[in-house]
């Protein structure tokens, strides 16, 4: 970018900075450059999809962060990235803003190569390097990520051959008498710093108890829905009364202690759905939904890292 153009943009951005820019707060929290070689590896091949990207790797990754942070569709992301000066600043004032097709292709390539998982792993490495390791325990839970079922009948199979544009992998399920269609986001959050450490995405019909995200040695606090389910770590799952065997006073007191520990576990889902507007997806497969969830949880962790930083400076 020409120096005069950059000077003009920086001058216009100065007023936004005075008013407060959340993107400017989260930008220095992690080392973005470390993600560059991870992304670049996607293009270092000799297949027909090979070649170097036309856009900067970090710009492309930050586009997906912006999309998740503000709950934007691909077309709206393109429009706002060209319109908002705070977006320009976060992206580093690139000479060209990636268009919607480029964003879609980049996200698909992340899925095909598994680099979305590598990005998540690198974020966790950086979090641990800051000294924010798991000590006290973790909270595992799940929430529905809804999707549009389309016009296909419930009993008709979906999968890769489904012709509906709306969804191929989503499934119906019921909870507390209410029907949900789409997926589940399973997550593990640490109690110490309230950061999301691991996630998994499944169709909505998958029972919570079928997913265990804990590691050996971790204390895992879980609600009654996981009662009887195996756990690789220390099993701190709430007890549930069964027929002819109601909970005794000791079990009730234990459940109260676990409930107190688990209380912060609802915050990530509140942020994801109410702030990032990511409780509903329009993508059509579990893999695409999982990548969306990765970047949404990535954004949540950036938000929480900023909260931790502000607490430490007060």
Protein Blocks (a to p, Z undefined) as FASTA:
>chain_A
ZZklmmmmmmmmmmmmmnopfklmmmmmpcfklmmmmmmmmmmccbfkgccdfbdfklmm
mmmmmmmmnopafklmmmmmmmmmklmmmnopaabdcdfklmmmmmmmmmmnommmmmmm
mmmmmmmmnopacfkbccdddddddddebjadfklcgbjmlmbfkbmkbccddeehiace
hddddddddfklopafbdcdddfklcfklpcfbdehiacdddfklgoiacfbdcdbdcdd
dehiacdfklmmmmmmmmmmmmmmmmmmmmmmmmnopabcfbfbfklmmmmmmmmmmmmm
mmmmmmmmmmmmZZ
